[in-house]
Amino acid sequence: MLGGLLGLQLALPISVPNAQAAPGSWQTQIASLRLAVPGRESVSAPLQPPALAQGQRLAEVRWRFVLAAAAPVRAWLCHPQRCIELSRSRGRSSALAGLDAGQPLQFRFRLAPRAEPQPVEGIELIVEYR
């Protein structure tokens, strides 16, 4: 019997598909953004949490995106109540912990003045909630 239970556990998926929910977390990938106008903010579409996140609180967010080396771009991850600046293109933060996990999140990017247009690619977000 124990071997059957172990086999069942091993058969469960390890990763969470795009915009799908698992108890306590969700993840998504979004299309690339093109930053074309220096000084103007470019905003991703709202990243909607799954229904399971309703009534829960954010615990931690993890992000990843790809920019050209030394691209003059500032980035933020925003909740309707607060934004956090993303000092790196990959990281994790609990700065949004305690906020309503049922609210959408958005990435915001701003190209430095007089900079050349830049693509932001491979944008990924993982959200943990409790």
N, CA, C and O atoms as a MOPAC input file, in Angstrom:
PM7 MOZYME 1SCF
protein

 N      0.81600 1    -1.19300 1     0.00000 1
 C      0.00000 1     0.00000 1     0.00000 1
 C      0.86400 1     1.26300 1     0.00000 1
 O      0.57900 1     2.21900 1    -0.72200 1
 N      1.92400 1     1.25700 1     0.81900 1
 C      2.80600 1     2.41400 1     0.89500 1
 C      3.45900 1     2.68000 1    -0.45100 1
 O      3.59400 1     3.83400 1    -0.85800 1
 N      3.86800 1     1.61800 1    -1.14900 1
 C      4.47100 1     1.78600 1    -2.47800 1
 C      3.49700 1     2.42400 1    -3.44200 1
 O      3.90400 1     3.23700 1    -4.27200 1
 N      2.20500 1     2.07800 1    -3.35900 1
 C      1.19400 1     2.67500 1    -4.22700 1
 C      1.01700 1     4.15800 1    -3.95500 1
 O      0.86000 1     4.94900 1    -4.88500 1
 N      1.04300 1     4.54100 1    -2.67100 1
 C      0.92900 1     5.95300 1    -2.32000 1
 C      2.14500 1     6.73400 1    -2.79300 1
 O      2.01200 1     7.85200 1    -3.29100 1
 N      3.32400 1     6.15600 1    -2.64400 1
 C      4.54300 1     6.82000 1    -3.09800 1
 C      4.50000 1     7.01200 1    -4.60400 1
 O      4.87800 1     8.07300 1    -5.10000 1
 N      4.04800 1     6.00700 1    -5.33900 1
 C      3.93400 1     6.12600 1    -6.79100 1
 C      2.95000 1     7.21500 1    -7.18000 1
 O      3.17900 1     7.94300 1    -8.14500 1
 N      1.85500 1     7.33400 1    -6.43700 1
 C      0.87100 1     8.37200 1    -6.71600 1
 C      1.47100 1     9.74900 1    -6.48000 1
 O      1.24900 1    10.66500 1    -7.27100 1
 N      2.23200 1     9.90500 1    -5.39700 1
 C      2.86500 1    11.19500 1    -5.12100 1
 C      3.85700 1    11.56000 1    -6.20900 1
 O      3.92400 1    12.72300 1    -6.60600 1
 N      4.62200 1    10.61200 1    -6.69900 1
 C      5.60600 1    10.88000 1    -7.73600 1
 C      4.95800 1    11.22900 1    -9.06200 1
 O      5.57300 1    11.89800 1    -9.89300 1
 N      3.72200 1    10.78700 1    -9.27500 1
 C      3.03500 1    11.06500 1   -10.53300 1
 C      2.43300 1    12.46300 1   -10.57500 1
 O      2.03700 1    12.93200 1   -11.64200 1
 N      2.35700 1    13.13700 1    -9.42400 1
 C      1.77800 1    14.47800 1    -9.41000 1
 C      2.70900 1    15.46400 1   -10.09600 1
 O      3.92700 1    15.31800 1   -10.00300 1
 N      2.17000 1    16.46300 1   -10.78200 1
 C      3.01600 1    17.43100 1   -11.47400 1
 C      3.85500 1    18.23500 1   -10.48400 1
 O      3.39300 1    18.58100 1    -9.39700 1
 N      5.07600 1    18.52200 1   -10.87000 1
 C      5.98800 1    19.27900 1   -10.02800 1
 C      5.84400 1    20.77100 1   -10.28800 1
 O      5.89700 1    21.55500 1    -9.34100 1
 N      5.66600 1    21.19100 1   -11.53000 1
 C      5.56200 1    22.61400 1   -11.83900 1
 C      4.10600 1    22.99200 1   -12.07300 1
 O      3.26200 1    22.14900 1   -12.37800 1
 N      3.84100 1    24.27200 1   -11.92100 1
 C      2.48600 1    24.79200 1   -12.10000 1
 C      2.40200 1    25.41700 1   -13.48600 1
 O      3.20800 1    26.29500 1   -13.79300 1
 N      1.46300 1    25.00600 1   -14.34000 1
 C      1.33700 1    25.60100 1   -15.66900 1
 C      0.97400 1    27.08200 1   -15.58700 1
 O      0.54600 1    27.56600 1   -14.53900 1
 N      1.14800 1    27.80000 1   -16.70200 1
 C      0.85800 1    29.23500 1   -16.76800 1
 C     -0.53400 1    29.55100 1   -16.25600 1
 O     -1.51900 1    28.93100 1   -16.65400 1
 N     -0.59300 1    30.53900 1   -15.35600 1
 C     -1.83600 1    31.09400 1   -14.82500 1
 C     -2.75500 1    30.03400 1   -14.21200 1
 O     -3.96700 1    30.23500 1   -14.12700 1
 N     -2.19000 1    28.93000 1   -13.79600 1
 C     -2.95700 1    27.90500 1   -13.11400 1
 C     -2.65000 1    28.00700 1   -11.63000 1
 O     -1.62400 1    28.56100 1   -11.23400 1
 N     -3.53200 1    27.47600 1   -10.82500 1
 C     -3.35100 1    27.58900 1    -9.38500 1
 C     -2.94600 1    26.27200 1    -8.75800 1
 O     -3.36200 1    25.20100 1    -9.20000 1
 N     -2.14300 1    26.36400 1    -7.74200 1
 C     -1.86500 1    25.27100 1    -6.83100 1
 C     -2.08600 1    25.87400 1    -5.46000 1
 O     -1.90600 1    27.08000 1    -5.28800 1
 N     -2.46900 1    25.07700 1    -4.48100 1
 C     -2.69200 1    25.67400 1    -3.16600 1
 C     -1.47600 1    26.47400 1    -2.71700 1
 O     -0.38200 1    25.93200 1    -2.55300 1
 N     -1.68500 1    27.76300 1    -2.52300 1
 C     -0.63500 1    28.60600 1    -2.00600 1
 C      0.25600 1    29.28600 1    -3.02500 1
 O      1.11200 1    30.08100 1    -2.63800 1
 N      0.09300 1    29.01000 1    -4.31300 1
 C      0.94500 1    29.67800 1    -5.29900 1
 C      0.30600 1    29.68900 1    -6.67700 1
 O     -0.58600 1    28.89600 1    -6.98100 1
 N      0.78900 1    30.61200 1    -7.50200 1
 C      0.42700 1    30.63300 1    -8.92000 1
 C      1.58200 1    31.25600 1    -9.67700 1
 O      2.39500 1    31.98500 1    -9.10900 1
 N      1.64500 1    30.96700 1   -10.94400 1
 C      2.70800 1    31.53800 1   -11.77100 1
 C      2.17900 1    31.85700 1   -13.15000 1
 O      1.18200 1    31.29200 1   -13.59800 1
 N      2.85900 1    32.76800 1   -13.81400 1
 C      2.46800 1    33.14300 1   -15.16200 1
 C      3.66600 1    33.67300 1   -15.92500 1
 O      4.65600 1    34.10400 1   -15.33400 1
 N      3.56800 1    33.63700 1   -17.22100 1
 C      4.52600 1    34.26200 1   -18.12200 1
 C      3.72000 1    35.20900 1   -18.99300 1
 O      2.56300 1    34.94000 1   -19.31500 1
 N      4.33900 1    36.31800 1   -19.37300 1
 C      3.62000 1    37.26000 1   -20.22200 1
 C      4.45200 1    37.59500 1   -21.44800 1
 O      5.66500 1    37.38800 1   -21.48800 1
 N      3.75600 1    38.11600 1   -22.43600 1
 C      4.41300 1    38.47700 1   -23.68900 1
 C      5.46800 1    39.54500 1   -23.44200 1
 O      5.42300 1    40.27200 1   -22.44900 1
 N      6.39300 1    39.62000 1   -24.34500 1
 C      7.43700 1    40.63800 1   -24.27200 1
 C      6.83600 1    42.02700 1   -24.36400 1
 O      5.77600 1    42.22300 1   -24.95900 1
 N      7.52000 1    42.97900 1   -23.77200 1
 C      7.14200 1    44.38500 1   -23.88500 1
 C      8.25600 1    45.10900 1   -24.62800 1
 O      9.42900 1    44.76900 1   -24.47800 1
 N      7.89800 1    46.09100 1   -25.41500 1
 C      8.89900 1    46.90700 1   -26.10400 1
 C      8.85100 1    48.29600 1   -25.50200 1
 O      7.82300 1    48.97200 1   -25.54800 1
 N      9.96500 1    48.71400 1   -24.94000 1
 C     10.08200 1    50.04800 1   -24.36400 1
 C     10.59700 1    50.95800 1   -25.45800 1
 O     11.75700 1    50.85700 1   -25.85800 1
 N      9.75200 1    51.84000 1   -25.94400 1
 C     10.10300 1    52.64000 1   -27.11200 1
 C     10.26200 1    54.12300 1   -26.81900 1
 O     11.01600 1    54.80400 1   -27.51500 1
 N      9.57300 1    54.64200 1   -25.81000 1
 C      9.59000 1    56.08100 1   -25.55100 1
 C     10.34000 1    56.34000 1   -24.24100 1
 O      9.84400 1    55.99200 1   -23.16900 1
 N     11.52200 1    56.94500 1   -24.31500 1
 C     12.28900 1    57.24300 1   -23.09400 1
 C     11.48000 1    58.08700 1   -22.11900 1
 O     10.77900 1    59.01800 1   -22.51600 1
 N     11.58800 1    57.74700 1   -20.83200 1
 C     10.89300 1    58.49800 1   -19.79200 1
 C      9.44200 1    58.12900 1   -19.59700 1
 O      8.84300 1    58.53200 1   -18.60000 1
 N      8.84900 1    57.37400 1   -20.51400 1
 C      7.43800 1    56.98100 1   -20.40000 1
 C      7.35300 1    55.56000 1   -19.84400 1
 O      8.10200 1    54.67100 1   -20.25000 1
 N      6.43800 1    55.37000 1   -18.92000 1
 C      6.26500 1    54.06900 1   -18.30800 1
 C      5.50500 1    53.13200 1   -19.23100 1
 O      4.50200 1    53.51700 1   -19.83200 1
 N      5.98600 1    51.90100 1   -19.33900 1
 C      5.27600 1    50.84100 1   -20.06200 1
 C      4.77500 1    49.85400 1   -19.01900 1
 O      5.52000 1    49.44600 1   -18.12800 1
 N      3.50800 1    49.47300 1   -19.13800 1
 C      2.86500 1    48.64900 1   -18.12600 1
 C      2.35500 1    47.36100 1   -18.76700 1
 O      1.76400 1    47.38300 1   -19.84700 1
 N      2.59100 1    46.24400 1   -18.09000 1
 C      2.07000 1    44.96500 1   -18.57700 1
 C      0.56000 1    44.91800 1   -18.36500 1
 O     -0.00200 1    45.71800 1   -17.61700 1
 N     -0.07100 1    43.98700 1   -19.02100 1
 C     -1.48500 1    43.71800 1   -18.74200 1
 C     -1.58400 1    43.25700 1   -17.28700 1
 O     -0.62500 1    42.69100 1   -16.76100 1
 N     -2.72200 1    43.48500 1   -16.62700 1
 C     -2.87400 1    43.00500 1   -15.25000 1
 C     -2.73100 1    41.48200 1   -15.19300 1
 O     -3.30400 1    40.76100 1   -16.01000 1
 N     -1.97000 1    41.01500 1   -14.23200 1
 C     -1.76100 1    39.57900 1   -14.02500 1
 C     -2.76300 1    39.13500 1   -12.97100 1
 O     -2.60300 1    39.41000 1   -11.78200 1
 N     -3.79600 1    38.44400 1   -13.42900 1
 C     -4.92200 1    38.09100 1   -12.56400 1
 C     -4.62400 1    36.82600 1   -11.76000 1
 O     -4.21900 1    35.81400 1   -12.33100 1
 N     -4.81800 1    36.87200 1   -10.46200 1
 C     -4.62400 1    35.67300 1    -9.64200 1
 C     -5.78100 1    34.69500 1    -9.83900 1
 O     -6.86100 1    35.09400 1   -10.27300 1
 N     -5.56400 1    33.43800 1    -9.52700 1
 C     -6.65300 1    32.45600 1    -9.63000 1
 C     -7.66000 1    32.65000 1    -8.49700 1
 O     -7.37600 1    33.32900 1    -7.51000 1
 N     -8.81400 1    32.05900 1    -8.64600 1
 C     -9.87500 1    32.17200 1    -7.64200 1
 C     -9.41500 1    31.68100 1    -6.27000 1
 O     -9.88100 1    32.19300 1    -5.25200 1
 N     -8.51300 1    30.70300 1    -6.22100 1
 C     -8.03600 1    30.17900 1    -4.93200 1
 C     -7.30000 1    31.23000 1    -4.10900 1
 O     -7.17400 1    31.07100 1    -2.89400 1
 N     -6.81500 1    32.29200 1    -4.73100 1
 C     -6.08500 1    33.33700 1    -4.00600 1
 C     -7.02200 1    34.33000 1    -3.32600 1
 O     -6.58100 1    35.11100 1    -2.48200 1
 N     -8.30800 1    34.31500 1    -3.68000 1
 C     -9.27200 1    35.23600 1    -3.07100 1
 C     -9.32800 1    35.01100 1    -1.56400 1
 O     -9.42800 1    33.87400 1    -1.10400 1
 N     -9.26400 1    36.09000 1    -0.80100 1
 C     -9.33300 1    35.98800 1     0.65400 1
 C     -8.01000 1    35.60700 1     1.30000 1
 O     -7.94300 1    35.45100 1     2.51900 1
 N     -6.95800 1    35.45400 1     0.50700 1
 C     -5.63600 1    35.08900 1     1.02500 1
 C     -4.74000 1    36.32700 1     1.07000 1
 O     -5.13500 1    37.39300 1     0.59800 1
 N     -3.55700 1    36.19500 1     1.62400 1
 C     -2.58000 1    37.27800 1     1.73100 1
 C     -1.29000 1    36.88500 1     1.02300 1
 O     -0.84800 1    35.73900 1     1.09300 1
 N     -0.69800 1    37.85900 1     0.34200 1
 C      0.57000 1    37.61100 1    -0.33200 1
 C      1.63400 1    37.24700 1     0.68800 1
 O      1.64000 1    37.76600 1     1.80400 1
 N      2.53600 1    36.35000 1     0.30100 1
 C      3.66300 1    35.97300 1     1.15100 1
 C      4.98000 1    36.38200 1     0.48100 1
 O      5.80700 1    37.06500 1     1.08500 1
 N      5.16300 1    35.95800 1    -0.77200 1
 C      6.41500 1    36.24500 1    -1.48100 1
 C      6.14900 1    36.25800 1    -2.97800 1
 O      5.27700 1    35.54400 1    -3.47400 1
 N      6.90700 1    37.07300 1    -3.68800 1
 C      6.86400 1    37.07800 1    -5.15500 1
 C      8.26900 1    36.79800 1    -5.66300 1
 O      9.25900 1    37.19900 1    -5.05100 1
 N      8.33900 1    36.10100 1    -6.79700 1
 C      9.60300 1    35.85800 1    -7.49900 1
 C      9.39200 1    36.26900 1    -8.94400 1
 O      8.33400 1    36.01200 1    -9.51800 1
 N     10.37900 1    36.89600 1    -9.52600 1
 C     10.26000 1    37.38800 1   -10.88700 1
 C     11.52200 1    37.09800 1   -11.67600 1
 O     12.58700 1    36.80900 1   -11.13300 1
 N     11.34600 1    37.19000 1   -12.99400 1
 C     12.46200 1    37.06700 1   -13.91300 1
 C     12.07100 1    37.76100 1   -15.20100 1
 O     10.94100 1    37.62600 1   -15.66900 1
 N     13.00100 1    38.49800 1   -15.77100 1
 C     12.81800 1    39.06200 1   -17.10900 1
 C     14.19900 1    39.26900 1   -17.70200 1
 O     15.20100 1    39.27100 1   -16.98700 1
 N     14.24400 1    39.44200 1   -19.01400 1
 C     15.50800 1    39.56900 1   -19.72100 1
 C     15.57700 1    40.93300 1   -20.39800 1
 O     14.67700 1    41.32700 1   -21.14000 1
 N     16.67400 1    41.64400 1   -20.12200 1
 C     16.98200 1    42.92100 1   -20.75900 1
 C     18.35700 1    42.80600 1   -21.40100 1
 O     19.16600 1    41.96600 1   -21.00800 1
 N     18.61500 1    43.65000 1   -22.38600 1
 C     19.95900 1    43.71400 1   -22.95500 1
 C     20.92800 1    44.12300 1   -21.84800 1
 O     20.55500 1    44.85300 1   -20.93000 1
 N     22.15900 1    43.65600 1   -21.93600 1
 C     23.16800 1    43.99900 1   -20.93500 1
 C     23.26600 1    45.52200 1   -20.79900 1
 O     23.32400 1    46.24600 1   -21.79200 1
 N     23.28500 1    45.97900 1   -19.57000 1
 C     23.41700 1    47.40800 1   -19.25000 1
 C     22.29600 1    48.27800 1   -19.83100 1
 O     22.49900 1    49.47200 1   -20.05100 1
 N     21.13200 1    47.70200 1   -20.08000 1
 C     20.00200 1    48.49300 1   -20.58200 1
 C     19.59100 1    49.50300 1   -19.51200 1
 O     19.45300 1    49.13700 1   -18.34500 1
 N     19.39300 1    50.76800 1   -19.89000 1
 C     19.02200 1    51.81000 1   -18.92300 1
 C     17.53100 1    51.79500 1   -18.61500 1
 O     16.78700 1    52.67600 1   -19.04500 1
 N     17.10300 1    50.77500 1   -17.86200 1
 C     15.67800 1    50.55200 1   -17.60100 1
 C     15.46000 1    50.40100 1   -16.10000 1
 O     16.22500 1    49.71900 1   -15.41800 1
 N     14.40700 1    51.04500 1   -15.59000 1
 C     13.95800 1    50.83000 1   -14.21900 1
 C     12.71400 1    49.95900 1   -14.28100 1
 O     11.93000 1    50.04300 1   -15.22600 1
 N     12.53900 1    49.11200 1   -13.25200 1
 C     11.42700 1    48.16600 1   -13.24800 1
 C     10.76600 1    48.12100 1   -11.87500 1
 O     11.42200 1    48.29800 1   -10.84900 1
 N      9.44900 1    47.88000 1   -11.87200 1
 C      8.67300 1    47.74100 1   -10.65100 1
 C      7.67500 1    46.59800 1   -10.82600 1
 O      7.27800 1    46.26900 1   -11.94300 1
 N      7.27800 1    46.00300 1    -9.70800 1
 C      6.14500 1    45.08400 1    -9.65700 1
 C      5.12500 1    45.76600 1    -8.76400 1
 O      5.43200 1    46.15900 1    -7.63800 1
 N      3.90600 1    45.90400 1    -9.27700 1
 C      2.89900 1    46.68900 1    -8.55800 1
 C      1.65600 1    45.89100 1    -8.20600 1
 O      1.13600 1    45.11200 1    -9.00600 1
 N      1.20400 1    46.11000 1    -6.99500 1
 C     -0.07000 1    45.67300 1    -6.44800 1
 C     -0.90900 1    46.95900 1    -6.40300 1
 O     -0.32100 1    48.03800 1    -6.33200 1
 N     -2.22900 1    46.90700 1    -6.43900 1
 C     -3.00600 1    48.14400 1    -6.38200 1
 C     -2.67600 1    49.04100 1    -5.17300 1
 O     -2.92300 1    50.24700 1    -5.21800 1
 N     -2.12800 1    48.46900 1    -4.10700 1
 C     -1.81400 1    49.25700 1    -2.91200 1
 C     -0.36400 1    49.71400 1    -2.82800 1
 O     -0.06900 1    50.65700 1    -2.09400 1
 N      0.55500 1    49.07600 1    -3.55800 1
 C      1.96600 1    49.39300 1    -3.40200 1
 C      2.78000 1    48.82000 1    -4.55600 1
 O      2.43800 1    47.77900 1    -5.11700 1
 N      3.86000 1    49.51400 1    -4.89900 1
 C      4.82100 1    49.01400 1    -5.88800 1
 C      6.16000 1    48.76000 1    -5.20200 1
 O      6.51300 1    49.42800 1    -4.23000 1
 N      6.88600 1    47.79400 1    -5.72000 1
 C      8.25800 1    47.57400 1    -5.26600 1
 C      9.17600 1    47.71400 1    -6.46700 1
 O      8.88900 1    47.19900 1    -7.54700 1
 N     10.27700 1    48.41300 1    -6.26800 1
 C     11.24700 1    48.54200 1    -7.35900 1
 C     12.05700 1    47.25800 1    -7.44500 1
 O     12.47500 1    46.70000 1    -6.43000 1
 N     12.27000 1    46.80100 1    -8.66400 1
 C     13.03000 1    45.57800 1    -8.92100 1
 C     14.43200 1    45.99300 1    -9.34800 1
 O     14.63700 1    46.42900 1   -10.48100 1
 N     15.37900 1    45.85900 1    -8.45600 1
 C     16.73400 1    46.32500 1    -8.72600 1
 C     17.51200 1    45.37300 1    -9.63000 1
 O     18.56600 1    45.73000 1   -10.15700 1
 N     16.99700 1    44.17700 1    -9.80400 1
 C     17.63700 1    43.17500 1   -10.67100 1
 C     16.57300 1    42.54800 1   -11.56600 1
 O     15.37600 1    42.65600 1   -11.30100 1
 N     17.02500 1    41.89900 1   -12.61500 1
 C     16.08800 1    41.26700 1   -13.54200 1
 C     15.60000 1    39.90700 1   -13.04000 1
 O     14.74300 1    39.28500 1   -13.66700 1
 N     16.13200 1    39.45600 1   -11.93300 1
 C     15.71200 1    38.18600 1   -11.33900 1
 C     15.80600 1    38.34400 1    -9.82900 1
 O     16.79500 1    38.86400 1    -9.31300 1
 N     14.76800 1    37.89100 1    -9.11700 1
 C     14.84400 1    37.98900 1    -7.66600 1
 C     13.58500 1    37.53800 1    -6.98100 1
 O     12.67900 1    36.96800 1    -7.58900 1
 N     13.55600 1    37.81300 1    -5.69000 1
 C     12.39600 1    37.47900 1    -4.86200 1
 C     12.25500 1    38.54400 1    -3.80700 1
 O     13.22800 1    39.20000 1    -3.43200 1
 N     11.01500 1    38.71800 1    -3.31900 1
 C     10.77100 1    39.73700 1    -2.31300 1
 C      9.53700 1    39.36700 1    -1.49100 1
 O      8.59200 1    38.75500 1    -1.98800 1
 N      9.58000 1    39.75300 1    -0.24600 1
 C      8.39500 1    39.63300 1     0.61300 1
 C      7.85600 1    41.02600 1     0.95500 1
 O      7.06500 1    41.17000 1     1.88700 1
 N      8.27800 1    42.05100 1     0.20600 1
 C      7.85600 1    43.42600 1     0.46600 1
 C      6.35100 1    43.64100 1     0.26900 1
 O      5.80000 1    44.60800 1     0.79500 1
 N      5.68700 1    42.77300 1    -0.46500 1
 C      4.23300 1    42.88700 1    -0.65700 1
 C      3.46900 1    41.97600 1     0.30400 1
 O      2.24400 1    41.88800 1     0.23400 1
 N      4.18800 1    41.30100 1     1.19900 1
 C      3.56500 1    40.35100 1     2.13000 1
 C      2.46500 1    41.03300 1     2.92900 1
 O      2.61300 1    42.16600 1     3.38800 1
 N      1.35500 1    40.31500 1     3.08300 1
 C      0.22100 1    40.80400 1     3.84700 1
 C     -0.84400 1    41.49900 1     3.01600 1
 O     -1.96700 1    41.69200 1     3.48200 1
 N     -0.50100 1    41.87700 1     1.78700 1
 C     -1.49400 1    42.51100 1     0.91900 1
 C     -2.44700 1    41.46000 1     0.35600 1
 O     -2.12600 1    40.27200 1     0.33700 1
 N     -3.59700 1    41.89300 1    -0.09500 1
 C     -4.64000 1    41.02200 1    -0.64100 1
 C     -4.11700 1    40.25000 1    -1.85200 1
 O     -3.78600 1    40.84900 1    -2.87500 1
 N     -4.04300 1    38.93300 1    -1.73800 1
 C     -3.54300 1    38.08400 1    -2.82400 1
 C     -4.55100 1    37.94600 1    -3.96000 1
 O     -4.20200 1    37.42900 1    -5.02100 1
 N     -5.77400 1    38.38700 1    -3.77000 1
 C     -6.79800 1    38.30600 1    -4.80300 1
 C     -6.76500 1    39.46500 1    -5.78400 1
 O     -7.58500 1    39.51100 1    -6.70100 1
 N     -5.85000 1    40.39300 1    -5.62100 1
 C     -5.74400 1    41.55900 1    -6.49800 1
 C     -4.73100 1    41.29100 1    -7.62100 1
 O     -3.77900 1    40.53600 1    -7.42200 1
 N     -4.92700 1    41.90000 1    -8.79300 1
 C     -3.98200 1    41.70500 1    -9.89900 1
 C     -2.66100 1    42.41800 1    -9.62600 1
 O     -2.60400 1    43.39200 1    -8.87500 1
 N     -1.60600 1    41.91000 1   -10.25100 1
 C     -0.28000 1    42.51600 1   -10.18600 1
 C      0.10000 1    42.98100 1   -11.58100 1
 O     -0.42300 1    42.47100 1   -12.57100 1
 N      1.00700 1    43.94700 1   -11.66600 1
 C      1.48000 1    44.44500 1   -12.96600 1
 C      2.96500 1    44.74700 1   -12.89500 1
 O      3.47900 1    45.19700 1   -11.87100 1
 N      3.64000 1    44.49100 1   -13.99900 1
 C      5.01900 1    44.94600 1   -14.15300 1
 C      4.98300 1    46.33200 1   -14.78200 1
 O      4.14300 1    46.61000 1   -15.63800 1
 N      5.89900 1    47.20300 1   -14.35400 1
 C      6.05400 1    48.53700 1   -14.93300 1
 C      7.53300 1    48.71500 1   -15.26000 1
 O      8.40400 1    48.34100 1   -14.47500 1
 N      7.79900 1    49.28600 1   -16.41600 1
 C      9.16800 1    49.52700 1   -16.86100 1
 C      9.27300 1    50.94900 1   -17.38000 1
 O      8.33800 1    51.46500 1   -17.99100 1
 N     10.42000 1    51.58300 1   -17.13300 1
 C     10.65200 1    52.93200 1   -17.65000 1
 C     12.05800 1    52.99100 1   -18.24300 1
 O     13.04800 1    52.67600 1   -17.58100 1
 N     12.11500 1    53.39500 1   -19.48500 1
 C     13.36300 1    53.57000 1   -20.22200 1
 C     13.95300 1    54.92800 1   -19.86100 1
 O     13.23300 1    55.92500 1   -19.80500 1
 N     15.25200 1    54.96800 1   -19.61900 1
 C     15.92400 1    56.22500 1   -19.24600 1
 C     15.82000 1    57.25100 1   -20.38100 1
 O     15.70700 1    56.87900 1   -21.54900 1
 N     15.85900 1    58.55000 1   -20.03000 1
 C     15.82400 1    59.59700 1   -21.05700 1
 C     16.96100 1    59.41100 1   -22.07600 1
 O     18.08000 1    59.03700 1   -21.72500 1
 N     16.64500 1    59.67500 1   -23.30700 1
 C     17.57200 1    59.59700 1   -24.44300 1
 C     18.12700 1    58.18700 1   -24.70800 1
 O     19.12000 1    58.04100 1   -25.42000 1
 N     17.49900 1    57.16500 1   -24.14600 1
 C     17.94200 1    55.78900 1   -24.38400 1
 C     17.31000 1    55.23800 1   -25.65700 1
 O     16.25300 1    55.69100 1   -26.09600 1
 N     17.97300 1    54.26800 1   -26.22400 1
 C     17.44700 1    53.56900 1   -27.40400 1
 C     16.32800 1    52.62300 1   -26.97700 1
 O     16.33400 1    52.14300 1   -25.84300 1
 N     15.36300 1    52.34300 1   -27.86500 1
 C     14.29800 1    51.37500 1   -27.54200 1
 C     14.88600 1    50.03700 1   -27.09200 1
 O     15.93300 1    49.60700 1   -27.57500 1
 N     14.19500 1    49.39900 1   -26.16600 1
 C     14.65300 1    48.14000 1   -25.58400 1
 C     13.49600 1    47.15100 1   -25.48200 1
 O     12.39000 1    47.54000 1   -25.10700 1
 N     13.72500 1    45.88900 1   -25.80500 1
 C     12.71600 1    44.87000 1   -25.50700 1
 C     12.92000 1    44.33000 1   -24.08700 1
 O     14.04700 1    44.25700 1   -23.59700 1
 N     11.83200 1    43.95900 1   -23.44400 1
 C     11.86400 1    43.21600 1   -22.18400 1
 C     11.23800 1    41.87700 1   -22.51200 1
 O     10.07400 1    41.81400 1   -22.90700 1
 N     11.99500 1    40.81200 1   -22.35200 1
 C     11.52300 1    39.48700 1   -22.76600 1
 C     11.54300 1    38.50500 1   -21.59500 1
 O     12.10400 1    38.78800 1   -20.53600 1
 N     10.92300 1    37.35500 1   -21.80800 1
 C     10.95300 1    36.28100 1   -20.82200 1
 C     10.41400 1    36.69500 1   -19.46300 1
 O     10.97300 1    36.31500 1   -18.43500 1
 N      9.34600 1    37.45900 1   -19.44600 1
 C      8.80700 1    37.98400 1   -18.18800 1
 C      8.01700 1    36.87200 1   -17.48300 1
 O      7.05100 1    36.33300 1   -18.02400 1
 N      8.45500 1    36.54600 1   -16.26500 1
 C      7.81700 1    35.48700 1   -15.48200 1
 C      7.57100 1    35.96800 1   -14.06500 1
 O      8.33800 1    36.76400 1   -13.52300 1
 N      6.50500 1    35.48100 1   -13.47700 1
 C      6.16100 1    35.82400 1   -12.10300 1
 C      5.63200 1    34.58300 1   -11.38300 1
 O      4.81500 1    33.83600 1   -11.92200 1
 N      6.11200 1    34.38200 1   -10.15800 1
 C      5.58600 1    33.33200 1    -9.28000 1
 C      5.13700 1    34.02600 1    -8.00000 1
 O      5.89000 1    34.80300 1    -7.41200 1
 N      3.91800 1    33.74700 1    -7.57500 1
 C      3.33100 1    34.38100 1    -6.40100 1
 C      2.98500 1    33.30500 1    -5.38500 1
 O      2.32500 1    32.31800 1    -5.71100 1
 N      3.43100 1    33.50000 1    -4.16100 1
 C      3.05500 1    32.61200 1    -3.06000 1
 C      2.13300 1    33.38000 1    -2.12300 1
 O      2.35100 1    34.56200 1    -1.85600 1
 N      1.11000 1    32.70700 1    -1.62900 1
 C      0.15400 1    33.33400 1    -0.73200 1
 C     -0.25300 1    32.37600 1     0.36600 1
 O     -0.07300 1    31.16300 1     0.26300 1
 N     -0.81800 1    32.96100 1     1.44000 1
 C     -1.26400 1    32.14600 1     2.58200 1
 C     -2.64200 1    32.58500 1     3.01900 1
 O     -3.19800 1    32.02500 1     3.96400 1

